[in-house]
Amino acid sequence: MSESILGSALAFARHGHAVFPLHWPVEHNGQVACSCGRLCGKNAAKHPIARYAPHGHLSATTDTGIIKLLFGLRVPEANLGVATEKLVVIDIDPRHGGDESWAVLEREHEIPLTWGALTGGGGQHVIFATPDSVEISNIVAEQMKDPPLGPGIDIRARGGYIVAPPSRHISGRSYVWSVDHHPADVPLAPAPEWLITRLTARTTTEASTPDGGTIEPLSSDVWSQLTREPIDEYPDKAAARIAGHLFRHSCDYELVLGLLLAWNTAQCKPPLEFHKLKQVVDRIANREADRIERELARGG
């Protein structure tokens, strides 16, 4: 690789973006697997190394001494995770229609020149700075009926992270900076107004929640994904969706909380703190209670 993981990590830190080590691809019995030794599915070679990032993206740092220790000595093979607390990253996944959605946005809006990368999975990251006065949440398009930027486009922002160049994908390909979008050549542009407007607009549909989750019953494939696979990203959103599903199936509060406590311990890496998990369950419970009250008032 023309760039080293350590060099890239230090460069992000110089720009004020905290970094942390992720698992990486390894060859085992003639096959490529995640260095954690588990079957990680879509999170293979993308999730935090618990020993060096015990709190996931919350363990990210801009301390150059720690970065040199981690990426220079402890785990020089690691992939590079970058916390997106100060960023808005448009994550374009062509496997789910992201290229088509992005083409529509390019026709409708002016896209400022900014940092950009090609992901190892065949997608793109378009990276902007978040204005100080704006709070933008993470968005998983697959979990929404009408994602704000269209199908196949996720958002990584506050509370999230990205895998950054020159990390290696489980496919064997590397994450690389796009031509003419390398941080050494172009400045990081602030998120354009049209993008902020789309991402901060509050939906008023009954299915939405403050967590970005839903209180509608989930399809079997989504339920399986949320409950059977390790949750390394956005456990609060996953918890909101599971709680909504259970409440819509008439489970009482104590049962929902108890089931989510067990799920949180078994599936979330790292688990949510109890008070945060309870806050999610309380919000969804209140939302469902409001929905039922409205239906009764309408005679439904």
C-alpha positions, -999 to 999 in steps of 0.1 A, spaced: 0 0 0 12 35 -8 -1 47 26 3 30 60 -25 25 85 -5 44 111 2 73 88 -35 76 79 -45 73 115 -22 101 125 -35 123 96 -71 119 107 -61 127 143 -43 159 130 -76 170 115 -94 163 148 -110 130 140 -105 103 166 -94 68 155 -94 33 169 -83 -2 157 -106 -26 139 -103 -63 132 -87 -72 98 -89 -100 72 -66 -131 78 -61 -162 58 -72 -194 76 -72 -229 60 -70 -213 25 -99 -189 32 -101 -153 42 -117 -147 76 -120 -120 103 -91 -118 127 -115 -121 156 -120 -158 148 -158 -155 148 -184 -157 120 -191 -120 118 -212 -118 86 -213 -83 72 -192 -70 101 -162 -91 93 -130 -71 94 -150 -40 104 -157 -42 141 -136 -29 170 -109 -49 186 -122 -53 221 -88 -54 238 -78 -20 224 -112 -4 219 -133 -19 247 -161 7 242 -161 6 205 -160 40 188 -162 56 222 -126 44 227 -114 64 197 -86 89 203 -67 117 188 -37 112 211 -7 107 188 12 87 215 -17 62 219 -22 60 181 15 52 176 14 26 203 -17 9 189 -11 11 151 27 11 153 33 -16 179 3 -34 193 -17 -41 162 0 -28 131 -22 -52 110 -54 -36 122 -79 -18 100 -86 18 107 -118 30 123 -126 67 123 -153 81 146 -177 103 128 -186 126 156 -176 156 136 -184 142 101 -213 134 79 -204 104 57 -227 95 28 -222 57 26 -233 45 -9 -239 8 -13 -245 -2 -50 -257 -36 -39 -289 -20 -26 -294 7 -53 -271 33 -38 -255 42 -72 -289 50 -87 -299 70 -56 -267 89 -57 -270 97 -94 -305 112 -87 -290 134 -59 -261 145 -82 -287 156 -108 -308 175 -83 -280 192 -62 -246 206 -64 -221 183 -47 -192 202 -32 -157 189 -38 -147 171 -6 -130 140 8 -141 108 -8 -131 71 -7 -139 39 -25 -148 11 -1 -135 -24 -2 -170 -36 -7 -175 -17 -39 -192 13 -25 -183 49 -19 -179 73 11 -185 110 5 -173 128 36 -184 162 48 -178 182 80 -208 186 104 -216 222 113 -211 228 150 -247 238 156 -262 208 138 -268 173 152 -272 146 126 -279 110 135 -268 77 118 -292 63 92 -294 27 80 -314 28 48 -324 -9 49 -342 -3 82 -364 26 68 -394 27 44 -383 60 29 -346 67 36 -339 105 32 -312 100 5 -328 71 -12 -323 33 -11 -288 21 -6 -275 52 10 -267 51 47 -254 80 69 -226 77 93 -225 107 117 -226 113 155 -223 80 174 -210 61 144 -177 53 126 -164 44 92 -137 20 80 -111 43 64 -83 39 38 -60 20 35 -79 -7 55 -85 -41 39 -119 -55 32 -128 -91 38 -131 -95 0 -94 -89 -4 -98 -54 -18 -86 -23 -1 -103 10 9 -87 37 -12 -91 75 -16 -110 85 -47 -90 103 -75 -91 141 -68 -107 135 -33 -77 127 -12 -75 148 20 -39 158 10 -53 174 -21 -87 189 -12 -101 204 20 -130 188 39 -161 206 28 -189 215 52 -221 196 46 -243 215 21 -276 230 32 -297 207 11 -281 177 28 -285 191 63 -322 198 55 -328 163 44 -310 147 73 -325 168 101 -361 168 88 -383 152 115 -408 127 102 -442 127 117 -453 93 107 -465 70 135 -439 44 126 -409 67 134 -392 72 168 -366 95 182 -342 66 178 -347 64 141 -363 30 147 -398 18 140 -427 6 161 -441 -15 133 -437 -53 133 -405 -64 115 -402 -88 86 -386 -122 94 -353 -114 77 -349 -81 95 -358 -97 128 -332 -124 122 -306 -99 114 -312 -79 145 -314 -108 169 -291 -135 156 -261 -115 144 -236 -96 166 -245 -59 168 -213 -38 166 -229 -6 152 -258 15 165 -271 -9 192 -296 18 203 -313 18 169 -314 -20 169 -329 -20 204 -356 5 193 -366 -17 164 -368 -49 186 -387 -31 213 -412 -17 187 -417 -52 173 -424 -67 207 -448 -39 218 -467 -43 185 -471 -80 194 -487 -70 228 -457 -79 250 -458 -61 283 -432 -36 294 -413 -59 319 -411 -87 293 -398 -64 266 -372 -49 290 -361 -84 302 -358 -98 267 -338 -68 256 -314 -70 286 -307 -106 276 -302 -96 239 -280 -67 249 -257 -90 269 -255 -117 242 -254 -97 210 -241 -62 215 -204 -57 213 -200 -37 236 -233 -39 254 -254 -7 260 -253 6 295 -285 -3 314 -298 32 317 -294 38 280 -312 6 271 -340 15 295 -343 49 280 -348 33 246 -375 9 259 -392 38 277 -393 60 246 -407 32 224 -433 22 251 -445 58 253 -447 61 216 -467 29 213 -490 41 241 -496 74 223 -504 55 191 -530 33 209 -545 64 225 -549 81 192 -565 50 176 -590 48 205 -598 85 202 -606 79 165 -627 49 173 -602 25 158 
